[in-house]
Amino acid sequence: MASFMDALGFESCTLDGVKEHTYARATGNGDLRIVIYTSVTGHPANRLAAGRRKGRDAIRVTLFEGEQYVRGSKRVNRTQNWRLNMLKRIEAMEDSVI
């Protein structure tokens, strides 16, 4: 997950009170950023590092302005097409702020 997010230009970040892994990238004008929440951490072969069972992880794509939550999209389940589905959510979020 970390290498995939890095390839998309997202950086790991920490948010107060959030136990999930979070990644953020600036978008649009001003102080807007897309924040991804996920419990997926490592390679699926390592069950402890991978998060929950396949299909049970919810990856959330959200938009923040500064520290203020603006909106989110439909969650992405970690299934076979999770990468493509997450890319679609990110693209839609970016298109909405242009």
LUMBA-517058 format. One record per residue: residue number from 1; x, y, z of N, C-alpha, C, O in turn. Coordinates in Angstrom, 2 decimals. Layout:
BEGIN
SITE   nr      n.x      n.y      n.z     ca.x     ca.y     ca.z      c.x      c.y      c.z      o.x      o.y      o.z
SITE  NUM        X        Y        Z        X        Y        Z        X        Y        Z        X        Y        Z
...
***
This chain:
BEGIN
SITE   nr      n.x      n.y      n.z     ca.x     ca.y     ca.z      c.x      c.y      c.z      o.x      o.y      o.z
SITE    1     0.82    -1.19     0.00     0.00     0.00     0.00     0.87     1.26     0.00     0.60     2.20    -0.74
SITE    2     1.90     1.26     0.83     2.76     2.44     0.94     3.43     2.76    -0.39     3.51     3.93    -0.77
SITE    3     3.91     1.76    -1.09     4.58     2.02    -2.38     3.58     2.50    -3.43     3.91     3.34    -4.26
SITE    4     2.35     1.97    -3.40     1.31     2.41    -4.32     0.96     3.88    -4.06     0.86     4.67    -4.99
SITE    5     0.79     4.23    -2.80     0.46     5.62    -2.46     1.61     6.55    -2.80     1.39     7.67    -3.26
SITE    6     2.84     6.10    -2.59     4.01     6.90    -2.93     4.04     7.17    -4.44     4.34     8.28    -4.87
SITE    7     3.74     6.17    -5.23     3.73     6.32    -6.69     2.68     7.32    -7.15     2.82     7.94    -8.20
SITE    8     1.61     7.49    -6.36     0.56     8.45    -6.70     0.85     9.85    -6.15     0.06    10.77    -6.36
SITE    9     1.96    10.00    -5.44     2.33    11.30    -4.90     1.77    11.59    -3.52     1.82    12.73    -3.06
SITE   10     1.22    10.57    -2.85     0.70    10.74    -1.50     1.81    10.48    -0.49     2.67     9.63    -0.71
SITE   11     1.77    11.21     0.60     2.73    11.03     1.68     2.01    10.54     2.93     0.87    10.93     3.20
SITE   12     2.66     9.68     3.67     2.11     9.20     4.92     1.97    10.37     5.88     2.85    11.23     5.95
SITE   13     0.87    10.41     6.61     0.67    11.48     7.58    -0.04    10.91     8.80    -0.57     9.80     8.75
SITE   14    -0.06    11.67     9.88    -0.77    11.25    11.08    -1.83    12.29    11.41    -1.59    13.50    11.28
SITE   15    -2.98    11.81    11.83    -4.07    12.69    12.24    -4.43    12.35    13.68    -4.52    11.17    14.04
SITE   16    -4.65    13.35    14.49    -4.98    13.14    15.89    -6.20    12.24    16.05    -7.23    12.47    15.41
SITE   17    -6.08    11.22    16.88    -7.19    10.33    17.19    -7.51     9.30    16.12    -8.51     8.58    16.24
SITE   18    -6.70     9.21    15.08    -6.95     8.27    13.99    -6.00     7.09    14.11    -4.78     7.28    14.14
SITE   19    -6.55     5.87    14.19    -5.72     4.68    14.32    -5.33     4.10    12.96    -4.35     3.37    12.86
SITE   20    -6.08     4.44    11.92    -5.78     3.92    10.59    -4.56     4.63    10.01    -4.15     5.69    10.49
SITE   21    -3.98     4.02     8.98    -2.91     4.67     8.25    -3.53     5.74     7.36    -4.57     5.51     6.75
SITE   22    -2.90     6.89     7.29    -3.42     7.97     6.46    -2.34     8.47     5.52    -1.15     8.50     5.85
SITE   23    -2.78     8.86     4.35    -1.91     9.42     3.31    -2.58    10.68     2.79    -3.80    10.73     2.70
SITE   24    -1.78    11.70     2.45    -2.36    12.96     1.99    -1.58    13.50     0.80    -0.39    13.25     0.63
SITE   25    -2.31    14.27    -0.03    -1.70    14.95    -1.18    -2.49    16.23    -1.42    -3.72    16.22    -1.39
SITE   26    -1.78    17.32    -1.67    -2.43    18.59    -1.97    -3.13    18.49    -3.33    -2.68    17.77    -4.22
SITE   27    -4.23    19.23    -3.46    -4.97    19.24    -4.71    -5.69    20.57    -4.85    -5.98    21.23    -3.85
SITE   28    -5.98    20.97    -6.07    -6.74    22.20    -6.31    -6.00    23.43    -5.82    -4.78    23.44    -5.71
SITE   29    -6.76    24.45    -5.52    -6.20    25.73    -5.05    -6.31    25.82    -3.54    -7.12    25.12    -2.92
SITE   30    -5.51    26.66    -2.97    -5.59    26.90    -1.54    -5.05    25.77    -0.71    -4.03    25.17    -1.05
SITE   31    -5.73    25.49     0.37    -5.28    24.53     1.37    -6.02    23.20     1.26    -6.20    22.51     2.26
SITE   32    -6.47    22.83     0.05    -7.20    21.58    -0.14    -6.24    20.41    -0.24    -5.17    20.51    -0.84
SITE   33    -6.65    19.29     0.35    -5.85    18.07     0.22    -6.76    16.86     0.27    -7.80    16.86     0.94
SITE   34    -6.35    15.85    -0.45    -7.06    14.57    -0.42    -6.38    13.71     0.63    -5.15    13.58     0.65
SITE   35    -7.18    13.13     1.51    -6.65    12.27     2.57    -7.26    10.88     2.40    -8.47    10.73     2.28
SITE   36    -6.40     9.88     2.39    -6.80     8.48     2.27    -6.64     7.82     3.63    -5.58     7.91     4.25
SITE   37    -7.69     7.15     4.09    -7.66     6.36     5.32    -7.68     4.88     4.94    -8.48     4.47     4.11
SITE   38    -6.80     4.10     5.54    -6.79     2.67     5.26    -6.18     1.89     6.42    -5.33     2.41     7.14
SITE   39    -6.63     0.65     6.58    -5.98    -0.24     7.54    -5.02    -1.17     6.83    -4.33    -1.96     7.47
SITE   40    -4.96    -1.08     5.50    -4.03    -1.90     4.71    -2.64    -1.33     4.89    -2.41    -0.14     4.65
SITE   41    -1.70    -2.18     5.30    -0.36    -1.66     5.55     0.71    -2.34     4.71     1.54    -1.66     4.11
SITE   42     0.70    -3.63     4.67     1.79    -4.34     4.02     1.33    -5.29     2.96     0.28    -5.10     2.35
SITE   43     2.11    -6.30     2.73     1.84    -7.31     1.71     0.80    -8.30     2.22     0.89    -8.73     3.37
SITE   44    -0.20    -8.68     1.39    -1.25    -9.59     1.83    -0.74   -10.94     2.34    -1.45   -11.61     3.08
SITE   45     0.45   -11.34     1.96     0.99   -12.62     2.44     1.24   -12.58     3.94     1.22   -13.61     4.60
SITE   46     1.49   -11.40     4.47     1.68   -11.22     5.91     0.36   -10.75     6.48     0.07    -9.56     6.45
SITE   47    -0.45   -11.65     7.02    -1.81   -11.33     7.46    -1.83   -10.22     8.49    -2.74    -9.39     8.47
SITE   48    -0.87   -10.19     9.39    -0.87    -9.15    10.42    -0.57    -7.79     9.83    -1.12    -6.78    10.28
SITE   49     0.28    -7.74     8.82     0.64    -6.46     8.21    -0.36    -6.01     7.16    -0.38    -4.84     6.80
SITE   50    -1.19    -6.92     6.68    -2.08    -6.60     5.57    -3.38    -5.94     6.00    -4.07    -5.35     5.17
SITE   51    -3.74    -6.01     7.27    -5.00    -5.44     7.71    -6.04    -6.53     7.87    -5.72    -7.66     8.24
SITE   52    -7.28    -6.19     7.60    -8.37    -7.16     7.73    -8.41    -8.09     6.53    -7.66    -7.92     5.57
SITE   53    -9.31    -9.10     6.59    -9.46   -10.03     5.47    -9.87    -9.28     4.21   -10.49    -8.22     4.27
SITE   54    -9.52    -9.86     3.07    -9.87    -9.28     1.78   -11.36    -8.97     1.72   -12.19    -9.81     2.09
SITE   55   -11.71    -7.79     1.26   -13.10    -7.37     1.18   -13.61    -6.71     2.45   -14.68    -6.10     2.43
SITE   56   -12.86    -6.81     3.55   -13.29    -6.23     4.83   -12.65    -4.89     5.12   -13.16    -4.12     5.93
SITE   57   -11.53    -4.60     4.46   -10.89    -3.31     4.65   -11.67    -2.25     3.90   -12.03    -2.44     2.74
SITE   58   -11.93    -1.16     4.55   -12.57    -0.02     3.88   -11.52     1.06     3.69   -10.96     1.57     4.67
SITE   59   -11.25     1.40     2.46   -10.34     2.48     2.14   -11.21     3.70     1.86   -12.09     3.64     1.01
SITE   60   -10.96     4.79     2.57   -11.79     5.98     2.43   -11.01     7.11     1.79    -9.88     7.39     2.19
SITE   61   -11.61     7.75     0.80   -11.01     8.89     0.12   -11.79    10.12     0.54   -13.00    10.20     0.32
SITE   62   -11.10    11.09     1.14   -11.78    12.27     1.68   -11.10    13.55     1.21    -9.96    13.52     0.74
SITE   63   -11.80    14.65     1.35   -11.27    15.96     1.01   -11.27    16.82     2.27   -12.27    16.90     2.98
SITE   64   -10.14    17.47     2.52   -10.00    18.38     3.66    -9.58    19.75     3.16    -8.88    19.88     2.15
SITE   65   -10.03    20.77     3.87    -9.51    22.12     3.67    -8.86    22.51     4.99    -9.53    22.73     5.99
SITE   66    -7.54    22.57     4.97    -6.80    22.74     6.21    -7.02    21.51     7.07    -6.75    20.39     6.64
SITE   67    -7.51    21.71     8.28    -7.82    20.60     9.19    -9.30    20.24     9.18    -9.73    19.35     9.92
SITE   68   -10.07    20.92     8.35   -11.53    20.75     8.32   -11.94    19.75     7.25   -11.60    19.90     6.08
SITE   69   -12.69    18.71     7.65   -13.25    17.74     6.72   -14.27    18.44     5.83   -15.13    19.17     6.33
SITE   70   -14.18    18.21     4.51   -15.12    18.82     3.57   -16.13    17.77     3.10   -17.34    17.98     3.21
SITE   71   -15.63    16.65     2.58   -16.52    15.58     2.13   -15.71    14.31     1.86   -14.48    14.33     1.79
SITE   72   -16.45    13.22     1.70   -15.83    11.94     1.36   -16.53    11.32     0.17   -17.51    11.86    -0.34
SITE   73   -16.01    10.20    -0.26   -16.62     9.47    -1.37   -17.07     8.10    -0.86   -16.82     7.74     0.29
SITE   74   -17.73     7.37    -1.72   -18.11     6.01    -1.39   -16.85     5.22    -1.05   -15.83     5.35    -1.72
SITE   75   -16.92     4.41    -0.02   -15.73     3.68     0.42   -15.28     2.68    -0.65   -16.06     2.26    -1.50
SITE   76   -14.01     2.32    -0.59   -13.41     1.34    -1.50   -13.12     0.10    -0.67   -12.39     0.17     0.31
SITE   77   -13.68    -1.04    -1.06   -13.36    -2.30    -0.39   -12.12    -2.90    -1.01   -11.88    -2.77    -2.21
SITE   78   -11.33    -3.57    -0.18   -10.09    -4.18    -0.69   -10.44    -5.51    -1.36   -10.36    -6.58    -0.76
SITE   79   -10.83    -5.40    -2.61   -11.12    -6.56    -3.44   -10.10    -6.59    -4.56    -9.12    -5.85    -4.51
SITE   80   -10.30    -7.40    -5.54    -9.34    -7.54    -6.64    -9.09    -6.20    -7.34    -7.96    -5.94    -7.77
SITE   81   -10.09    -5.35    -7.47    -9.96    -4.10    -8.21    -9.83    -2.86    -7.31   -10.18    -1.76    -7.74
SITE   82    -9.36    -3.03    -6.11    -9.33    -1.90    -5.18    -8.48    -0.75    -5.69    -8.84     0.41    -5.47
SITE   83    -7.37    -1.03    -6.35    -6.50     0.06    -6.84    -7.23     0.91    -7.87    -7.22     2.14    -7.79
SITE   84    -7.86     0.27    -8.84    -8.61     0.98    -9.87    -9.77     1.76    -9.25   -10.00     2.91    -9.61
SITE   85   -10.49     1.14    -8.34   -11.61     1.83    -7.70   -11.15     3.03    -6.88   -11.83     4.06    -6.87
SITE   86   -10.02     2.91    -6.22    -9.50     4.03    -5.45    -9.05     5.15    -6.39    -9.29     6.32    -6.10
SITE   87    -8.41     4.81    -7.49    -8.00     5.82    -8.46    -9.20     6.59    -9.00    -9.13     7.81    -9.20
SITE   88   -10.30     5.89    -9.24   -11.52     6.56    -9.72   -12.04     7.55    -8.68   -12.46     8.65    -9.04
SITE   89   -12.01     7.18    -7.41   -12.49     8.07    -6.34   -11.58     9.30    -6.24   -12.06    10.43    -6.07
SITE   90   -10.27     9.07    -6.34    -9.32    10.18    -6.26    -9.54    11.14    -7.43    -9.59    12.36    -7.25
SITE   91    -9.68    10.59    -8.63    -9.89    11.41    -9.82   -11.18    12.23    -9.71   -11.20    13.42   -10.03
SITE   92   -12.25    11.59    -9.26   -13.52    12.30    -9.10   -13.40    13.42    -8.07   -13.97    14.49    -8.25
SITE   93   -12.66    13.16    -6.99   -12.48    14.17    -5.96   -11.68    15.35    -6.52   -12.03    16.51    -6.28
SITE   94   -10.62    15.06    -7.29    -9.84    16.14    -7.88   -10.65    16.92    -8.91   -10.56    18.15    -8.95
SITE   95   -11.44    16.24    -9.72   -12.28    16.92   -10.72   -13.29    17.85   -10.07   -13.67    18.86   -10.66
SITE   96   -13.73    17.51    -8.87   -14.74    18.32    -8.20   -14.19    19.63    -7.63   -14.97    20.52    -7.30
SITE   97   -12.88    19.75    -7.53   -12.30    20.97    -6.94   -11.61    21.85    -7.96   -11.08    22.91    -7.61
SITE   98   -11.61    21.44    -9.21   -10.94    22.25   -10.24   -11.83    23.40   -10.67   -11.45    24.19   -11.53
***
